[in-house]
Amino acid sequence: MSLSVFPAQSSLIKSVQRGLAASTGNVTISAVNTAKSFVTSFSNSSGGSIATNSNTSGTYTPSGGNIGQYSSNFSPASGSYPNLIGTRTFSGGTTNLTSGSYGAVLTDSTTITVDGSCYWQVVEYK
């Protein structure tokens, strides 16, 4: 009786390198054959901005309140903040939302370039 093991071939992966990049820049890795390698990455954070371009109108009028003077040893004296009475409204305009996630690319045989905080992995085949 004979024993056969399948698959008869060993792994095709030569090396795996991985890490976490904290910010934008280049990461030096051990040399790989770029024709037989690829990079996978996933974002560890995101970036972007929120902006609005609107018109505001209305007023707030302070009512009441008494802010006490500081004493000689600079500790605050008792007092109360005023109430703000009135309304403010936003109208018209546009909202701009942008968001981005970060990743990595293989730049050359010893460098990957990341555009922000991300986990990366370089796989090289035999």
C-alpha positions in Angstrom: 0.0 0.0 0.0 1.4 3.4 -0.9 0.6 6.8 0.5 0.0 9.9 -1.8 -0.1 13.4 -0.5 -1.9 16.1 -2.5 -1.1 18.7 -3.6 2.3 17.4 -4.5 3.7 21.0 -4.9 5.0 23.2 -2.1 3.8 26.7 -1.5 4.2 29.2 -4.3 4.7 32.1 -1.9 8.3 33.1 -1.4 7.9 35.9 1.2 5.3 38.0 3.0 6.1 41.3 4.6 3.6 43.3 6.5 3.3 46.3 8.8 1.5 49.5 9.8 2.4 52.9 8.4 1.4 55.7 10.8 1.5 58.5 8.2 2.3 59.5 4.6 5.7 58.5 3.3 7.9 55.7 2.1 8.5 52.4 3.8 11.6 50.4 3.2 11.1 46.7 2.7 13.4 43.8 1.9 14.0 43.5 -1.8 11.4 41.8 -3.9 11.0 40.9 -7.5 8.4 43.5 -8.6 7.2 41.3 -11.5 6.3 38.6 -8.9 4.9 40.7 -6.1 1.9 42.7 -5.1 0.7 44.9 -2.3 -2.5 44.8 -0.3 -3.5 47.5 2.1 -6.4 48.7 4.1 -6.9 52.1 5.7 -6.4 52.6 9.4 -8.0 56.0 9.4 -9.7 58.4 7.1 -9.3 62.0 6.1 -11.5 64.7 4.7 -13.3 67.8 5.4 -16.8 69.2 5.8 -17.5 72.7 4.7 -20.7 74.7 4.4 -21.3 77.9 2.4 -24.5 79.3 3.8 -26.1 82.6 4.8 -26.8 83.3 8.5 -29.2 85.8 9.9 -30.8 86.7 13.2 -29.4 87.9 16.5 -28.8 86.8 20.0 -29.3 89.3 22.8 -27.7 88.6 26.2 -30.2 88.8 29.1 -29.3 88.8 32.8 -26.2 87.2 34.2 -23.4 88.6 36.3 -19.8 87.7 35.8 -18.0 88.2 39.1 -14.6 89.8 39.3 -11.5 87.7 40.1 -10.2 88.0 43.6 -6.7 89.0 44.6 -5.5 85.4 44.5 -6.9 85.0 41.0 -9.6 82.5 42.0 -12.9 83.2 40.2 -15.6 85.0 42.2 -19.2 83.8 42.0 -21.4 84.8 39.1 -23.7 83.6 36.4 -23.6 83.6 32.7 -26.3 85.5 30.7 -29.0 83.8 28.8 -28.9 84.4 25.1 -32.4 85.2 23.7 -33.1 85.2 19.9 -32.7 83.0 16.9 -30.1 82.3 14.2 -31.0 80.7 10.9 -29.0 79.2 8.2 -30.2 79.4 4.6 -29.1 78.6 1.1 -25.6 77.7 0.3 -24.0 74.3 -0.4 -22.4 71.6 1.7 -19.1 70.1 0.5 -18.2 66.7 1.9 -14.9 64.9 1.1 -13.5 61.8 2.5 -10.6 59.6 1.8 -9.1 56.3 2.9 -5.4 55.5 2.7 -3.4 52.8 1.0 0.0 51.6 -0.2 1.6 51.0 -3.6 4.8 49.2 -4.5 7.2 51.9 -5.8 10.3 49.8 -6.5 11.9 46.6 -5.3 12.6 48.0 -1.8 10.0 50.7 -1.3 6.3 51.0 -0.8 4.7 54.4 -0.7 1.7 55.1 1.6 -0.6 58.1 1.5 -1.7 57.9 5.1 -2.2 55.6 8.1 -2.7 52.0 6.8 -1.9 48.4 7.3 0.1 47.0 4.3 1.3 43.6 3.1 3.7 42.7 0.3 3.5 39.2 -1.1 6.2 37.8 -3.4 5.7 34.6 -5.4 8.5 32.2 -6.4 
